[in-house]
Amino acid sequence: MLRRPFEVESPNSPISELFDKIKFGEIYPLREDISEDVKNLLRAMLQKDPNKRPDIAEVSYTPFIFKAIERYHREVAPDDSFI
């Protein structure tokens, strides 16, 4: 089951607790059953410094994402001019 990258201890926690976790980059550890490729991409996308985060082109050229896009284009939407 997926989790939010930033969560507070209880629903009654002050919003400042959530902001602090985001600001200081305190994310939950990623599950063991997630591949290292996906973990690396998620960590990159959750970088505190926005200049260190990948843009959409970099994400789309991540090998496993690129393969999924190619498969989608080949099997689901071969006439999709967007891709």
LOKOLFI-546556 format. One record per atom (N, C-alpha, C, O): residue number from 1; residue in three letters; atom name; x, y, z negated. Coordinates in nm, 2 decimals. Layout:
// residues N
[NUM, "ala", "CA", [X, Y, Z]]
...
***
This chain:
// residues 83
[1, "met", "N", [0.08, -0.12, 0.00]]
[1, "met", "CA", [0.00, 0.00, 0.00]]
[1, "met", "C", [0.09, 0.12, 0.00]]
[1, "met", "O", [0.19, 0.13, -0.07]]
[2, "leu", "N", [0.05, 0.22, 0.08]]
[2, "leu", "CA", [0.13, 0.34, 0.09]]
[2, "leu", "C", [0.10, 0.43, -0.03]]
[2, "leu", "O", [-0.01, 0.43, -0.09]]
[3, "arg", "N", [0.20, 0.51, -0.07]]
[3, "arg", "CA", [0.18, 0.61, -0.18]]
[3, "arg", "C", [0.22, 0.74, -0.13]]
[3, "arg", "O", [0.30, 0.76, -0.03]]
[4, "arg", "N", [0.18, 0.84, -0.20]]
[4, "arg", "CA", [0.22, 0.98, -0.17]]
[4, "arg", "C", [0.36, 0.99, -0.21]]
[4, "arg", "O", [0.41, 0.93, -0.31]]
[5, "pro", "N", [0.44, 1.07, -0.14]]
[5, "pro", "CA", [0.59, 1.08, -0.18]]
[5, "pro", "C", [0.60, 1.16, -0.31]]
[5, "pro", "O", [0.70, 1.14, -0.38]]
[6, "phe", "N", [0.51, 1.24, -0.34]]
[6, "phe", "CA", [0.52, 1.32, -0.47]]
[6, "phe", "C", [0.39, 1.30, -0.55]]
[6, "phe", "O", [0.28, 1.34, -0.50]]
[7, "glu", "N", [0.40, 1.25, -0.67]]
[7, "glu", "CA", [0.28, 1.23, -0.75]]
[7, "glu", "C", [0.31, 1.28, -0.89]]
[7, "glu", "O", [0.43, 1.27, -0.93]]
[8, "val", "N", [0.21, 1.32, -0.96]]
[8, "val", "CA", [0.23, 1.36, -1.10]]
[8, "val", "C", [0.18, 1.24, -1.19]]
[8, "val", "O", [0.11, 1.15, -1.14]]
[9, "glu", "N", [0.21, 1.25, -1.32]]
[9, "glu", "CA", [0.18, 1.14, -1.41]]
[9, "glu", "C", [0.03, 1.11, -1.43]]
[9, "glu", "O", [-0.01, 1.00, -1.43]]
[10, "ser", "N", [-0.05, 1.22, -1.43]]
[10, "ser", "CA", [-0.19, 1.20, -1.45]]
[10, "ser", "C", [-0.27, 1.31, -1.37]]
[10, "ser", "O", [-0.21, 1.41, -1.34]]
[11, "pro", "N", [-0.39, 1.28, -1.34]]
[11, "pro", "CA", [-0.47, 1.38, -1.27]]
[11, "pro", "C", [-0.49, 1.51, -1.34]]
[11, "pro", "O", [-0.52, 1.62, -1.28]]
[12, "asn", "N", [-0.46, 1.51, -1.47]]
[12, "asn", "CA", [-0.48, 1.63, -1.55]]
[12, "asn", "C", [-0.35, 1.71, -1.57]]
[12, "asn", "O", [-0.34, 1.81, -1.64]]
[13, "ser", "N", [-0.24, 1.66, -1.50]]
[13, "ser", "CA", [-0.11, 1.73, -1.51]]
[13, "ser", "C", [-0.12, 1.87, -1.44]]
[13, "ser", "O", [-0.20, 1.88, -1.35]]
[14, "pro", "N", [-0.05, 1.96, -1.49]]
[14, "pro", "CA", [-0.05, 2.09, -1.43]]
[14, "pro", "C", [0.01, 2.09, -1.29]]
[14, "pro", "O", [0.10, 2.01, -1.26]]
[15, "ile", "N", [-0.04, 2.17, -1.20]]
[15, "ile", "CA", [0.01, 2.17, -1.06]]
[15, "ile", "C", [0.15, 2.21, -1.05]]
[15, "ile", "O", [0.22, 2.17, -0.96]]
[16, "ser", "N", [0.20, 2.28, -1.16]]
[16, "ser", "CA", [0.34, 2.31, -1.16]]
[16, "ser", "C", [0.43, 2.19, -1.17]]
[16, "ser", "O", [0.55, 2.19, -1.12]]
[17, "glu", "N", [0.38, 2.08, -1.23]]
[17, "glu", "CA", [0.46, 1.96, -1.23]]
[17, "glu", "C", [0.48, 1.90, -1.09]]
[17, "glu", "O", [0.59, 1.85, -1.06]]
[18, "leu", "N", [0.37, 1.90, -1.01]]
[18, "leu", "CA", [0.38, 1.86, -0.88]]
[18, "leu", "C", [0.48, 1.94, -0.80]]
[18, "leu", "O", [0.56, 1.89, -0.72]]
[19, "phe", "N", [0.47, 2.07, -0.81]]
[19, "phe", "CA", [0.56, 2.17, -0.74]]
[19, "phe", "C", [0.70, 2.14, -0.78]]
[19, "phe", "O", [0.79, 2.15, -0.69]]
[20, "asp", "N", [0.73, 2.12, -0.90]]
[20, "asp", "CA", [0.87, 2.09, -0.95]]
[20, "asp", "C", [0.92, 1.96, -0.88]]
[20, "asp", "O", [1.04, 1.96, -0.84]]
[21, "lys", "N", [0.84, 1.86, -0.87]]
[21, "lys", "CA", [0.88, 1.73, -0.81]]
[21, "lys", "C", [0.91, 1.76, -0.66]]
[21, "lys", "O", [1.01, 1.70, -0.61]]
[22, "ile", "N", [0.83, 1.84, -0.59]]
[22, "ile", "CA", [0.86, 1.87, -0.45]]
[22, "ile", "C", [0.98, 1.95, -0.44]]
[22, "ile", "O", [1.07, 1.92, -0.36]]
[23, "lys", "N", [0.99, 2.05, -0.52]]
[23, "lys", "CA", [1.10, 2.15, -0.52]]
[23, "lys", "C", [1.24, 2.08, -0.54]]
[23, "lys", "O", [1.34, 2.11, -0.48]]
[24, "phe", "N", [1.24, 1.98, -0.64]]
[24, "phe", "CA", [1.36, 1.92, -0.67]]
[24, "phe", "C", [1.38, 1.78, -0.60]]
[24, "phe", "O", [1.48, 1.71, -0.62]]
[25, "gly", "N", [1.29, 1.75, -0.51]]
[25, "gly", "CA", [1.30, 1.63, -0.43]]
[25, "gly", "C", [1.29, 1.50, -0.50]]
[25, "gly", "O", [1.36, 1.40, -0.46]]
[26, "glu", "N", [1.21, 1.50, -0.60]]
[26, "glu", "CA", [1.19, 1.37, -0.68]]
[26, "glu", "C", [1.08, 1.29, -0.62]]
[26, "glu", "O", [0.96, 1.30, -0.65]]
[27, "ile", "N", [1.12, 1.20, -0.53]]
[27, "ile", "CA", [1.03, 1.11, -0.46]]
[27, "ile", "C", [1.03, 0.97, -0.53]]
[27, "ile", "O", [1.14, 0.93, -0.59]]
[28, "tyr", "N", [0.92, 0.90, -0.52]]
[28, "tyr", "CA", [0.92, 0.76, -0.57]]
[28, "tyr", "C", [1.02, 0.67, -0.48]]
[28, "tyr", "O", [1.03, 0.70, -0.36]]
[29, "pro", "N", [1.08, 0.57, -0.54]]
[29, "pro", "CA", [1.16, 0.48, -0.46]]
[29, "pro", "C", [1.07, 0.41, -0.35]]
[29, "pro", "O", [0.95, 0.38, -0.38]]
[30, "leu", "N", [1.13, 0.39, -0.24]]
[30, "leu", "CA", [1.05, 0.33, -0.13]]
[30, "leu", "C", [1.04, 0.18, -0.16]]
[30, "leu", "O", [1.14, 0.12, -0.21]]
[31, "arg", "N", [0.93, 0.12, -0.12]]
[31, "arg", "CA", [0.91, -0.03, -0.14]]
[31, "arg", "C", [1.02, -0.11, -0.07]]
[31, "arg", "O", [1.08, -0.07, 0.03]]
[32, "glu", "N", [1.04, -0.23, -0.13]]
[32, "glu", "CA", [1.14, -0.32, -0.08]]
[32, "glu", "C", [1.11, -0.38, 0.05]]
[32, "glu", "O", [1.19, -0.41, 0.13]]
[33, "asp", "N", [0.98, -0.39, 0.08]]
[33, "asp", "CA", [0.93, -0.46, 0.21]]
[33, "asp", "C", [0.94, -0.36, 0.33]]
[33, "asp", "O", [0.90, -0.41, 0.44]]
[34, "ile", "N", [0.98, -0.24, 0.31]]
[34, "ile", "CA", [0.99, -0.15, 0.42]]
[34, "ile", "C", [1.13, -0.16, 0.48]]
[34, "ile", "O", [1.23, -0.17, 0.40]]
[35, "ser", "N", [1.14, -0.16, 0.61]]
[35, "ser", "CA", [1.27, -0.18, 0.67]]
[35, "ser", "C", [1.36, -0.06, 0.65]]
[35, "ser", "O", [1.31, 0.05, 0.62]]
[36, "glu", "N", [1.49, -0.09, 0.66]]
[36, "glu", "CA", [1.58, 0.02, 0.63]]
[36, "glu", "C", [1.57, 0.13, 0.74]]
[36, "glu", "O", [1.59, 0.25, 0.70]]
[37, "asp", "N", [1.53, 0.10, 0.86]]
[37, "asp", "CA", [1.51, 0.20, 0.96]]
[37, "asp", "C", [1.40, 0.29, 0.92]]
[37, "asp", "O", [1.41, 0.42, 0.93]]
[38, "val", "N", [1.29, 0.24, 0.87]]
[38, "val", "CA", [1.18, 0.32, 0.83]]
[38, "val", "C", [1.22, 0.40, 0.71]]
[38, "val", "O", [1.18, 0.52, 0.70]]
[39, "lys", "N", [1.28, 0.34, 0.61]]
[39, "lys", "CA", [1.33, 0.41, 0.49]]
[39, "lys", "C", [1.42, 0.53, 0.53]]
[39, "lys", "O", [1.40, 0.64, 0.47]]
[40, "asn", "N", [1.51, 0.51, 0.62]]
[40, "asn", "CA", [1.60, 0.61, 0.66]]
[40, "asn", "C", [1.53, 0.73, 0.73]]
[40, "asn", "O", [1.55, 0.85, 0.70]]
[41, "leu", "N", [1.43, 0.70, 0.81]]
[41, "leu", "CA", [1.35, 0.80, 0.88]]
[41, "leu", "C", [1.27, 0.88, 0.77]]
[41, "leu", "O", [1.26, 1.00, 0.78]]
[42, "leu", "N", [1.20, 0.81, 0.68]]
[42, "leu", "CA", [1.12, 0.87, 0.58]]
[42, "leu", "C", [1.21, 0.96, 0.49]]
[42, "leu", "O", [1.17, 1.08, 0.46]]
[43, "arg", "N", [1.33, 0.92, 0.45]]
[43, "arg", "CA", [1.42, 1.00, 0.37]]
[43, "arg", "C", [1.46, 1.13, 0.45]]
[43, "arg", "O", [1.46, 1.24, 0.39]]
[44, "ala", "N", [1.48, 1.11, 0.58]]
[44, "ala", "CA", [1.52, 1.23, 0.66]]
[44, "ala", "C", [1.41, 1.32, 0.67]]
[44, "ala", "O", [1.43, 1.45, 0.66]]
[45, "met", "N", [1.28, 1.27, 0.69]]
[45, "met", "CA", [1.17, 1.36, 0.70]]
[45, "met", "C", [1.13, 1.43, 0.57]]
[45, "met", "O", [1.06, 1.53, 0.57]]
[46, "leu", "N", [1.17, 1.37, 0.46]]
[46, "leu", "CA", [1.14, 1.43, 0.33]]
[46, "leu", "C", [1.25, 1.51, 0.27]]
[46, "leu", "O", [1.25, 1.54, 0.15]]
[47, "gln", "N", [1.35, 1.55, 0.35]]
[47, "gln", "CA", [1.46, 1.63, 0.31]]
[47, "gln", "C", [1.41, 1.76, 0.25]]
[47, "gln", "O", [1.32, 1.82, 0.30]]
[48, "lys", "N", [1.47, 1.80, 0.14]]
[48, "lys", "CA", [1.43, 1.93, 0.08]]
[48, "lys", "C", [1.45, 2.04, 0.17]]
[48, "lys", "O", [1.37, 2.14, 0.18]]
[49, "asp", "N", [1.57, 2.05, 0.23]]
[49, "asp", "CA", [1.61, 2.15, 0.32]]
[49, "asp", "C", [1.54, 2.13, 0.46]]
[49, "asp", "O", [1.58, 2.03, 0.53]]
[50, "pro", "N", [1.45, 2.22, 0.50]]
[50, "pro", "CA", [1.39, 2.19, 0.63]]
[50, "pro", "C", [1.48, 2.19, 0.75]]
[50, "pro", "O", [1.45, 2.13, 0.85]]
[51, "asn", "N", [1.60, 2.25, 0.74]]
[51, "asn", "CA", [1.69, 2.25, 0.85]]
[51, "asn", "C", [1.76, 2.11, 0.86]]
[51, "asn", "O", [1.82, 2.08, 0.97]]
[52, "lys", "N", [1.75, 2.03, 0.76]]
[52, "lys", "CA", [1.81, 1.89, 0.77]]
[52, "lys", "C", [1.71, 1.79, 0.81]]
[52, "lys", "O", [1.74, 1.68, 0.84]]
[53, "arg", "N", [1.58, 1.83, 0.82]]
[53, "arg", "CA", [1.47, 1.74, 0.87]]
[53, "arg", "C", [1.48, 1.72, 1.02]]
[53, "arg", "O", [1.51, 1.81, 1.09]]
[54, "pro", "N", [1.45, 1.60, 1.07]]
[54, "pro", "CA", [1.45, 1.58, 1.21]]
[54, "pro", "C", [1.33, 1.65, 1.28]]
[54, "pro", "O", [1.22, 1.66, 1.21]]
[55, "asp", "N", [1.35, 1.70, 1.40]]
[55, "asp", "CA", [1.23, 1.75, 1.47]]
[55, "asp", "C", [1.16, 1.64, 1.54]]
[55, "asp", "O", [1.21, 1.52, 1.54]]
[56, "ile", "N", [1.05, 1.67, 1.61]]
[56, "ile", "CA", [0.97, 1.56, 1.67]]
[56, "ile", "C", [1.05, 1.49, 1.78]]
[56, "ile", "O", [1.03, 1.37, 1.79]]
[57, "ala", "N", [1.14, 1.56, 1.85]]
[57, "ala", "CA", [1.21, 1.49, 1.95]]
[57, "ala", "C", [1.31, 1.39, 1.89]]
[57, "ala", "O", [1.32, 1.27, 1.94]]
[58, "glu", "N", [1.37, 1.43, 1.78]]
[58, "glu", "CA", [1.46, 1.33, 1.71]]
[58, "glu", "C", [1.39, 1.22, 1.65]]
[58, "glu", "O", [1.43, 1.10, 1.66]]
[59, "val", "N", [1.27, 1.24, 1.60]]
[59, "val", "CA", [1.19, 1.13, 1.55]]
[59, "val", "C", [1.15, 1.04, 1.66]]
[59, "val", "O", [1.16, 0.91, 1.65]]
[60, "ser", "N", [1.10, 1.09, 1.77]]
[60, "ser", "CA", [1.06, 1.01, 1.88]]
[60, "ser", "C", [1.17, 0.93, 1.95]]
[60, "ser", "O", [1.14, 0.82, 2.01]]
[61, "tyr", "N", [1.29, 0.97, 1.93]]
[61, "tyr", "CA", [1.41, 0.89, 1.99]]
[61, "tyr", "C", [1.47, 0.80, 1.88]]
[61, "tyr", "O", [1.57, 0.74, 1.91]]
[62, "thr", "N", [1.41, 0.79, 1.76]]
[62, "thr", "CA", [1.46, 0.69, 1.67]]
[62, "thr", "C", [1.43, 0.56, 1.73]]
[62, "thr", "O", [1.31, 0.54, 1.78]]
[63, "pro", "N", [1.52, 0.46, 1.74]]
[63, "pro", "CA", [1.50, 0.34, 1.82]]
[63, "pro", "C", [1.37, 0.27, 1.79]]
[63, "pro", "O", [1.30, 0.24, 1.89]]
[64, "phe", "N", [1.32, 0.25, 1.67]]
[64, "phe", "CA", [1.20, 0.17, 1.65]]
[64, "phe", "C", [1.08, 0.26, 1.70]]
[64, "phe", "O", [0.98, 0.20, 1.74]]
[65, "ile", "N", [1.08, 0.39, 1.68]]
[65, "ile", "CA", [0.97, 0.47, 1.73]]
[65, "ile", "C", [0.97, 0.47, 1.88]]
[65, "ile", "O", [0.86, 0.46, 1.94]]
[66, "phe", "N", [1.09, 0.49, 1.94]]
[66, "phe", "CA", [1.10, 0.49, 2.09]]
[66, "phe", "C", [1.04, 0.36, 2.15]]
[66, "phe", "O", [0.97, 0.37, 2.25]]
[67, "lys", "N", [1.08, 0.25, 2.09]]
[67, "lys", "CA", [1.03, 0.12, 2.14]]
[67, "lys", "C", [0.87, 0.11, 2.13]]
[67, "lys", "O", [0.81, 0.06, 2.22]]
[68, "ala", "N", [0.82, 0.17, 2.02]]
[68, "ala", "CA", [0.67, 0.17, 2.00]]
[68, "ala", "C", [0.61, 0.26, 2.11]]
[68, "ala", "O", [0.50, 0.22, 2.16]]
[69, "ile", "N", [0.67, 0.37, 2.13]]
[69, "ile", "CA", [0.61, 0.46, 2.24]]
[69, "ile", "C", [0.62, 0.39, 2.37]]
[69, "ile", "O", [0.52, 0.40, 2.45]]
[70, "glu", "N", [0.73, 0.33, 2.40]]
[70, "glu", "CA", [0.74, 0.26, 2.53]]
[70, "glu", "C", [0.64, 0.15, 2.54]]
[70, "glu", "O", [0.57, 0.13, 2.65]]
[71, "arg", "N", [0.62, 0.07, 2.44]]
[71, "arg", "CA", [0.52, -0.04, 2.44]]
[71, "arg", "C", [0.38, 0.02, 2.45]]
[71, "arg", "O", [0.30, -0.04, 2.53]]
[72, "tyr", "N", [0.35, 0.13, 2.39]]
[72, "tyr", "CA", [0.22, 0.19, 2.40]]
[72, "tyr", "C", [0.20, 0.23, 2.55]]
[72, "tyr", "O", [0.09, 0.21, 2.60]]
[73, "his", "N", [0.30, 0.29, 2.60]]
[73, "his", "CA", [0.29, 0.34, 2.74]]
[73, "his", "C", [0.27, 0.22, 2.84]]
[73, "his", "O", [0.19, 0.23, 2.93]]
[74, "arg", "N", [0.34, 0.12, 2.81]]
[74, "arg", "CA", [0.34, 0.00, 2.90]]
[74, "arg", "C", [0.21, -0.08, 2.89]]
[74, "arg", "O", [0.15, -0.12, 2.99]]
[75, "glu", "N", [0.16, -0.10, 2.76]]
[75, "glu", "CA", [0.05, -0.19, 2.74]]
[75, "glu", "C", [-0.08, -0.12, 2.72]]
[75, "glu", "O", [-0.19, -0.18, 2.75]]
[76, "val", "N", [-0.09, -0.01, 2.66]]
[76, "val", "CA", [-0.21, 0.06, 2.63]]
[76, "val", "C", [-0.25, 0.17, 2.73]]
[76, "val", "O", [-0.37, 0.18, 2.77]]
[77, "ala", "N", [-0.16, 0.25, 2.76]]
[77, "ala", "CA", [-0.19, 0.37, 2.84]]
[77, "ala", "C", [-0.09, 0.40, 2.94]]
[77, "ala", "O", [-0.02, 0.50, 2.94]]
[78, "pro", "N", [-0.08, 0.31, 3.04]]
[78, "pro", "CA", [0.02, 0.33, 3.15]]
[78, "pro", "C", [0.00, 0.45, 3.23]]
[78, "pro", "O", [0.09, 0.50, 3.29]]
[79, "asp", "N", [-0.13, 0.50, 3.24]]
[79, "asp", "CA", [-0.15, 0.62, 3.32]]
[79, "asp", "C", [-0.16, 0.75, 3.24]]
[79, "asp", "O", [-0.19, 0.85, 3.29]]
[80, "asp", "N", [-0.11, 0.74, 3.11]]
[80, "asp", "CA", [-0.11, 0.86, 3.03]]
[80, "asp", "C", [0.00, 0.95, 3.07]]
[80, "asp", "O", [0.12, 0.92, 3.05]]
[81, "ser", "N", [-0.03, 1.07, 3.12]]
[81, "ser", "CA", [0.07, 1.16, 3.18]]
[81, "ser", "C", [0.14, 1.23, 3.06]]
[81, "ser", "O", [0.24, 1.30, 3.09]]
[82, "phe", "N", [0.09, 1.22, 2.94]]
[82, "phe", "CA", [0.15, 1.29, 2.83]]
[82, "phe", "C", [0.29, 1.23, 2.80]]
[82, "phe", "O", [0.38, 1.30, 2.76]]
[83, "ile", "N", [0.30, 1.10, 2.82]]
[83, "ile", "CA", [0.42, 1.03, 2.78]]
[83, "ile", "C", [0.52, 1.03, 2.89]]
[83, "ile", "O", [0.63, 0.97, 2.88]]
***
